[in-house]
Amino acid sequence: MGTKKSYLEINKITERIIGCAYRVSNTLGSGFLEKVYENAFAYELNKAGLKVSQQYPIQVKYDGVPVGDYIADLIVEDCVLVELKTVNQIDSIHLAHCMNYLKATSMNICLLFNFANRRLEFKQIVHNLPEPINEVNTDLSRK
């Protein structure tokens, strides 16, 4: 899993995903079950022209042997994992789950959204993000 994309491509995709999350949050508000937000989010992502997979199975391997199975809420464009919560606040355990999902899939970015409160809360979890390409030198002190 995890199609290799450049830093800039991943950044553009995450911006679009976050925009879709705000549309869902602004439309539905808070108070629904996680599955309602997942379905609305997947619909909004598709509407935005993004490829999305719901309830994506993740197999954890140890020394090449399967040792566990998990399910990610959404995978977008085969390169961004999206986890949804409806909890009072994002906790360190939610962040740890995201990091473990990234390790198991060899993906680089997980966006964790919490729809439980009036204001959408989200975190970006990064694991081995590829370096930016064609970075511009902004050091003007060199002559």
Buried (B, 14 or more C-beta within 10 A) or exposed (E): BBEEBEBEBBBEBBEBBBEBBEBBBEEBEBEBEBEBBBEBBBEBBEEBEBEBBBEBEBEBEEEEEEEEEBEBBBBBBBBBBBBBBBEEEBEEEBBEBBBBBBEBBEBBBBBBBBBBBEEBBBBEBEBEEEEEEEEEEEEEEEE
